[in-house]
């Protein structure tokens, strides 16, 4: 009986965490960029750390995934906070972040499709996984630009904050808006942009559309 109660509580927490994860993602990807490039690195690290911890809570019911991702999260957080002290290269931090966010996207996606009724929290978790995909692509673009400068062409010249610039480009590509103010010119960035645009079109139409239509209707009093 205690195990059953514990399992139900864990499921509830993970469902609630899906909504929390979406809120943190919106804050990180849509709100903080409006504060401009002067936003302190400490604040960005804090938000990123909260994002990782919230994502970890969202997959708490998957024991193997929780342990594996937990170890990767600890390593990523340590690298991000200790980078100035340990002289960790930007490329190393980006690789760690890319691996962590990609795992989160996969596990959160699997969590939303796990057995059980489709609820509002699960739909919001699917949206969170969608944004995590955009974040993963943004990190990949930043890494490519770091290793091969000029892979992305900016209409207004080199941006002050590259991470925010590629984040903007990634969301624009994921949602297939394509304003044209940032253009992929390198062969790898072009292929990544094509893949992201394809995912951006199919994911909402197939996954989120199916989940919304499958939501358990509430009983009328």
C-alpha positions as CSV (number, residue, x, y, z in Angstrom):
1,X,0.0,0.0,0.0
2,X,2.9,2.3,0.9
3,X,4.5,1.5,-2.5
4,X,1.3,2.3,-4.3
5,X,0.9,5.6,-2.5
6,X,4.5,6.5,-3.2
7,X,4.1,5.6,-6.9
8,X,1.0,7.9,-7.2
9,X,2.8,10.8,-5.5
10,X,5.8,10.3,-7.8
11,X,3.5,10.3,-10.9
12,X,1.7,13.5,-9.7
13,X,5.0,15.2,-9.0
14,X,6.4,14.4,-12.4
15,X,3.1,15.6,-14.1
16,X,3.3,18.8,-12.2
17,X,7.0,19.1,-13.1
18,X,6.1,19.0,-16.8
19,X,4.2,22.3,-16.4
20,X,7.0,23.8,-14.3
21,X,9.5,22.8,-17.0
22,X,7.4,24.6,-19.6
23,X,7.2,27.8,-17.5
24,X,11.0,27.8,-17.0
25,X,11.6,27.2,-20.7
26,X,9.4,30.2,-21.6
27,X,11.2,32.3,-19.1
28,X,14.6,31.3,-20.4
29,X,13.8,31.4,-24.1
30,X,11.3,34.2,-24.4
31,X,11.5,36.5,-21.3
32,X,15.3,36.7,-20.5
33,X,16.3,37.6,-24.1
34,X,14.2,40.8,-23.8
35,X,16.4,42.0,-21.0
36,X,19.2,42.4,-23.5
37,X,22.9,41.3,-23.5
38,X,23.5,42.9,-20.2
39,X,21.8,40.1,-18.3
40,X,24.4,38.8,-15.9
41,X,26.0,35.4,-16.4
42,X,25.1,34.4,-12.9
43,X,21.4,35.0,-13.6
44,X,21.6,32.9,-16.8
45,X,23.4,30.2,-14.9
46,X,20.7,30.2,-12.2
47,X,17.9,29.9,-14.7
48,X,19.7,27.2,-16.6
49,X,20.3,25.3,-13.4
50,X,16.6,25.5,-12.4
51,X,15.7,24.4,-15.9
52,X,17.9,21.2,-15.5
53,X,16.6,20.4,-12.0
54,X,13.0,20.9,-13.1
55,X,13.6,18.7,-16.1
56,X,15.1,16.1,-13.8
57,X,12.0,16.2,-11.7
58,X,9.8,15.7,-14.8
59,X,11.5,12.3,-15.4
60,X,11.7,11.2,-11.8
61,X,9.4,8.2,-12.4
62,X,11.9,6.7,-14.8
63,X,14.5,5.3,-12.4
64,X,17.2,4.5,-15.0
65,X,16.7,7.7,-16.8
66,X,16.6,9.6,-13.6
67,X,20.0,8.2,-12.4
68,X,21.7,8.6,-15.8
69,X,20.4,12.1,-16.5
70,X,21.0,13.1,-12.9
71,X,24.7,12.4,-13.2
72,X,24.9,14.3,-16.5
73,X,23.0,17.2,-14.9
74,X,25.5,17.4,-12.0
75,X,28.4,17.4,-14.4
76,X,26.8,20.0,-16.7
77,X,25.9,22.3,-13.8
78,X,29.4,21.9,-12.3
79,X,31.0,22.8,-15.7
80,X,28.7,25.8,-16.2
81,X,29.3,27.3,-12.7
82,X,33.0,26.3,-12.4
83,X,34.0,27.2,-16.0
84,X,35.9,30.4,-15.1
85,X,37.7,28.7,-12.2
86,X,38.6,25.5,-14.0
87,X,39.3,27.2,-17.3
88,X,36.8,24.9,-19.1
89,X,36.6,25.6,-22.8
90,X,33.4,26.9,-24.3
91,X,33.2,23.9,-26.6
92,X,33.2,21.5,-23.6
93,X,30.4,23.4,-21.9
94,X,28.4,23.4,-25.1
95,X,28.8,19.6,-25.7
96,X,27.7,18.9,-22.1
97,X,24.7,21.2,-22.4
98,X,23.8,19.6,-25.8
99,X,23.9,16.1,-24.4
100,X,21.8,17.1,-21.4
101,X,19.1,19.0,-23.2
102,X,18.9,16.3,-25.9
103,X,18.4,13.6,-23.2
104,X,15.8,15.8,-21.5
105,X,13.9,16.3,-24.7
106,X,13.8,12.5,-25.3
107,X,12.8,11.6,-21.7
108,X,10.2,14.3,-21.4
109,X,8.7,13.2,-24.7
110,X,8.6,9.6,-23.5
111,X,7.1,10.7,-20.2
112,X,4.2,12.5,-22.0
113,X,3.5,9.3,-24.0
114,X,3.7,6.9,-21.1
115,X,0.7,4.8,-20.1
116,X,-2.1,6.8,-18.5
117,X,-4.7,9.4,-19.4
118,X,-3.7,12.4,-21.5
119,X,-3.9,15.4,-19.2
120,X,-3.2,19.1,-19.5
121,X,0.2,18.6,-17.8
122,X,1.2,16.0,-20.4
123,X,0.2,18.3,-23.3
124,X,2.3,21.1,-21.7
125,X,5.1,18.5,-21.3
126,X,4.9,17.8,-25.0
127,X,5.2,21.6,-25.7
128,X,8.2,21.7,-23.3
129,X,9.8,18.8,-25.3
130,X,9.2,20.8,-28.4
131,X,11.0,23.8,-26.9
132,X,13.8,21.6,-25.6
133,X,14.3,20.4,-29.2
134,X,14.6,24.1,-30.3
135,X,17.1,24.7,-27.4
136,X,19.2,21.7,-28.4
137,X,19.4,22.9,-32.0
138,X,20.4,26.4,-30.7
139,X,23.3,24.9,-28.8
140,X,24.3,22.9,-31.8
141,X,24.3,26.1,-34.0
142,X,26.3,27.9,-31.4
143,X,28.9,25.1,-31.3
144,X,29.2,25.0,-35.1
145,X,29.6,28.8,-35.2
146,X,32.3,28.5,-32.5
147,X,34.2,25.9,-34.5
148,X,33.6,27.3,-37.9
149,X,32.9,31.1,-37.7
150,X,30.7,32.4,-40.5
151,X,28.4,29.3,-40.6
152,X,25.6,31.7,-39.8
153,X,25.2,35.0,-41.6
154,X,23.6,37.8,-39.6
155,X,22.0,40.7,-41.5
156,X,23.0,43.2,-38.8
157,X,26.5,42.0,-38.3
158,X,28.0,39.8,-35.5
159,X,25.6,39.8,-32.5
160,X,26.8,40.8,-29.0
161,X,25.3,37.7,-27.4
162,X,25.7,34.7,-29.7
163,X,23.7,32.3,-27.5
164,X,20.6,34.6,-27.7
165,X,21.1,35.1,-31.4
166,X,21.2,31.4,-32.2
167,X,18.3,30.8,-29.8
168,X,16.2,33.3,-31.8
169,X,17.3,31.7,-35.1
170,X,16.5,28.2,-33.7
171,X,12.9,29.2,-32.7
172,X,12.3,31.0,-35.9
173,X,13.4,27.9,-37.8
174,X,11.5,25.5,-35.6
175,X,8.3,27.4,-36.1
176,X,9.1,27.8,-39.8
177,X,8.7,31.5,-39.8
178,X,12.0,32.2,-41.6
179,X,12.4,36.0,-41.4
180,X,15.7,35.8,-43.3
181,X,17.7,38.1,-40.9
182,X,19.8,35.1,-39.9
183,X,20.9,32.7,-42.7
184,X,22.6,29.4,-42.5
185,X,25.5,29.4,-45.0
186,X,27.6,26.5,-43.8
187,X,26.8,23.0,-45.1
188,X,26.2,21.6,-41.6
189,X,24.1,24.5,-40.4
190,X,22.0,24.3,-43.6
191,X,21.3,20.6,-43.0
192,X,20.5,21.2,-39.3
193,X,18.1,24.0,-40.3
194,X,16.4,21.7,-42.7
195,X,16.0,18.9,-40.1
196,X,14.7,21.4,-37.5
197,X,12.2,22.9,-39.9
198,X,10.9,19.4,-40.7
199,X,10.6,18.6,-37.0
200,X,8.9,21.9,-36.4
201,X,6.2,21.2,-38.9
202,X,5.5,17.5,-38.1
203,X,5.8,17.5,-34.3
204,X,2.9,19.9,-33.5
205,X,0.7,18.5,-36.2
206,X,1.2,14.9,-35.3
207,X,2.2,14.7,-31.6
208,X,0.6,17.7,-29.9
209,X,-2.5,17.5,-32.2
210,X,-3.1,13.9,-31.3
211,X,-2.6,14.5,-27.6
212,X,-5.1,17.4,-27.5
213,X,-7.7,15.3,-29.4
214,X,-7.1,12.4,-27.0
215,X,-7.5,14.4,-23.8
216,X,-9.9,12.8,-21.4
217,X,-13.0,15.0,-21.3
218,X,-14.1,16.3,-18.0
219,X,-17.4,15.0,-16.6
220,X,-20.2,17.5,-16.4
221,X,-21.9,18.0,-13.1
